[in-house]
Amino acid sequence: CPMNCTHVWNYAQALAFLFPQLERTVRLTDYQFNTLPDGEQKFRTMLPLQNGVTWNYVAAADGQMGTLMKLYREWLMSGDDAYLRSLWPQAKKTLAYAWQLWDPNRDGVMEGEQHNTYDIEFYGPNTMCGSLYLGALRACEDLARALGEDVTADEYRTRYERGRARLDSELWNGEYYVQREPPVDQIV
């Protein structure tokens, strides 16, 4: 995948353990060069790095949520609070962007159009993007608590709990999770 494809790099976990400093610099790129003022994160980073130059395509829901969990991983591995503090304002915007596009009713379930690693769009609740969103909410809860933002952390936890319960009630069939297509009139 050319450039830094956020959703594809969700699969790569070993690199963070083999070359942790490299992964930390990728998070710097994610948040310093590839996050717009409203929190939208383009899923491909344009090279050479330049402020204000981003790829002209939609955000990938799974990639954007993955960058939040990777920030959490990098902080857990390094213990570097200054690093976390430097990226936290942008990370919070990245999560808040989900509420504009994918979870406008803020119930912890993505429902809007969700571009993803399959290079297709999901609509409505689904476990692929939904589980990454829940993971991002939990990661951000822990990050907010580490930074003393307990009210924010509580909000993330509440949204996580509601989303988890709803995904279970709507997509768990008693044996495994299912993918449901929303009614055509609900696809925006």
Wavefront OBJ file of the C-alpha trace (Angstrom):
o trace
v 0.000 0.000 0.000
v 1.573 3.312 -0.975
v 2.124 5.895 1.699
v 0.969 5.207 5.267
v -2.350 3.417 4.892
v -3.860 3.632 8.394
v -6.268 0.742 8.073
v -3.797 -1.677 6.475
v -1.198 -0.866 9.136
v -3.724 -1.930 11.797
v -2.672 -5.494 10.996
v 1.023 -4.876 11.643
v 1.738 -5.390 15.329
v 5.252 -6.858 15.353
v 6.844 -3.679 14.018
v 5.941 -1.785 17.196
v 7.830 -4.338 19.269
v 10.812 -4.680 16.925
v 11.206 -0.969 16.157
v 9.210 0.935 18.791
v 10.775 4.319 17.997
v 9.741 3.958 14.356
v 6.126 3.295 15.334
v 6.170 6.276 17.684
v 7.250 8.502 14.795
v 4.412 7.119 12.670
v 1.968 8.297 15.359
v 3.601 11.728 15.183
v 2.941 11.674 11.443
v -0.657 10.507 11.983
v -1.471 13.335 14.357
v 0.818 16.162 13.220
v 0.491 15.863 9.431
v -2.476 13.668 8.654
v -5.229 14.945 10.950
v -7.368 17.841 9.781
v -8.568 20.549 12.212
v -11.986 18.835 12.569
v -10.323 15.527 13.509
v -10.702 13.766 10.168
v -7.696 11.611 9.493
v -6.917 10.751 5.906
v -6.029 7.108 5.624
v -3.050 7.727 3.351
v -0.310 10.144 4.321
v 1.063 12.228 1.484
v 4.822 12.247 1.026
v 6.938 14.259 1.379
v 5.367 15.392 4.656
v 3.926 18.892 4.442
v 1.493 20.667 6.728
v -1.866 21.191 5.077
v -1.279 18.679 2.270
v -3.556 15.652 2.628
v -4.884 12.945 0.398
v -8.219 13.855 -1.163
v -10.367 10.903 -0.116
v -12.651 9.994 2.769
v -11.408 8.841 6.143
v -11.361 5.106 6.803
v -13.360 4.342 9.935
v -11.265 1.313 10.868
v -7.979 3.119 10.194
v -8.918 6.175 12.211
v -9.972 4.084 15.204
v -6.834 1.993 14.821
v -4.540 5.009 15.111
v -6.079 5.715 18.514
v -5.395 2.187 19.725
v -1.869 2.370 18.328
v -1.272 5.617 20.216
v -2.372 3.774 23.344
v 0.009 0.912 22.533
v 2.941 3.282 21.959
v 2.250 5.038 25.252
v 1.941 1.731 27.147
v 5.209 0.496 25.673
v 7.158 3.707 26.253
v 5.555 5.126 29.398
v 6.333 8.543 27.919
v 3.677 10.901 29.297
v 5.155 13.928 27.492
v 4.753 12.086 24.171
v 1.141 11.298 25.020
v 0.396 14.874 26.124
v 1.819 16.233 22.872
v -0.550 14.107 20.754
v -3.603 13.931 23.027
v -5.395 17.084 21.775
v -5.304 15.780 18.195
v -6.219 12.258 19.313
v -9.322 13.570 21.095
v -10.335 15.401 17.913
v -9.832 12.186 15.966
v -12.232 10.340 18.256
v -14.715 13.226 18.252
v -14.742 13.089 14.440
v -16.425 9.703 14.761
v -19.394 11.459 16.364
v -19.748 13.767 13.382
v -19.698 11.118 10.683
v -20.119 7.589 12.035
v -21.862 7.889 15.410
v -23.791 11.169 15.401
v -26.214 10.016 18.119
v -23.197 9.084 20.275
v -24.541 5.729 21.363
v -21.235 3.902 20.859
v -22.244 2.270 17.562
v -21.055 3.391 14.146
v -23.948 3.704 11.744
v -22.979 6.167 9.026
v -21.053 5.335 5.877
v -17.839 3.618 6.978
v -15.085 3.286 4.417
v -12.775 0.475 5.508
v -9.859 -1.764 4.662
v -11.937 -3.810 2.218
v -12.138 -0.651 0.064
v -15.910 -0.736 0.401
v -18.420 1.104 2.540
v -20.250 -0.451 5.470
v -23.535 1.053 6.554
v -25.127 0.473 9.912
v -23.876 -1.473 12.896
v -21.147 -4.007 12.098
v -18.598 -5.778 14.201
v -15.548 -4.977 12.099
v -15.564 -1.185 12.415
v -17.682 -1.412 15.552
v -15.143 -3.448 17.507
v -12.352 -1.070 16.503
v -14.520 1.851 17.641
v -15.161 0.151 20.982
v -11.432 -0.526 21.310
v -10.656 3.119 20.574
v -13.181 4.267 23.184
v -11.583 2.025 25.830
v -8.063 3.073 24.842
v -9.030 6.743 25.016
v -10.709 6.166 28.366
v -7.432 4.871 29.785
v -5.424 7.671 28.147
v -7.779 10.338 29.511
v -7.540 8.864 33.018
v -3.737 8.789 32.800
v -3.835 12.501 31.971
v -6.234 13.309 34.810
v -9.256 13.920 32.558
v -11.681 11.765 34.535
v -14.867 13.427 33.254
v -13.778 12.809 29.660
v -12.768 9.247 30.550
v -16.201 8.628 32.090
v -17.886 9.872 28.900
v -15.801 7.476 26.802
v -16.617 4.602 29.160
v -20.357 5.316 29.047
v -20.306 5.394 25.250
v -18.301 2.150 25.204
v -20.737 0.349 27.517
v -23.776 1.462 25.472
v -22.123 0.483 22.212
v -21.004 -2.904 23.469
v -24.497 -3.726 24.716
v -26.119 -2.621 21.468
v -23.710 -4.544 19.217
v -24.299 -7.637 21.331
v -28.077 -7.276 21.215
v -28.258 -6.543 17.481
v -25.459 -8.638 15.989
v -24.897 -11.624 18.300
v -27.035 -14.569 17.201
v -26.210 -16.729 20.203
v -23.288 -18.450 18.512
v -21.393 -15.756 16.585
v -21.645 -12.155 15.397
v -23.419 -11.519 12.105
v -23.214 -8.810 9.462
v -26.575 -7.218 8.720
v -27.344 -4.879 5.868
v -29.412 -1.889 6.906
v -32.631 -1.167 5.000
v -31.893 0.717 1.782
v -33.743 3.823 3.014
v -31.283 4.064 5.933
v -28.198 4.176 3.700
v -27.152 7.796 3.355
l 1 2 3 4 5 6 7 8 9 10 11 12 13 14 15 16 17 18 19 20 21 22 23 24 25 26 27 28 29 30 31 32 33 34 35 36 37 38 39 40 41 42 43 44 45 46 47 48 49 50 51 52 53 54 55 56 57 58 59 60 61 62 63 64 65 66 67 68 69 70 71 72 73 74 75 76 77 78 79 80 81 82 83 84 85 86 87 88 89 90 91 92 93 94 95 96 97 98 99 100 101 102 103 104 105 106 107 108 109 110 111 112 113 114 115 116 117 118 119 120 121 122 123 124 125 126 127 128 129 130 131 132 133 134 135 136 137 138 139 140 141 142 143 144 145 146 147 148 149 150 151 152 153 154 155 156 157 158 159 160 161 162 163 164 165 166 167 168 169 170 171 172 173 174 175 176 177 178 179 180 181 182 183 184 185 186 187 188
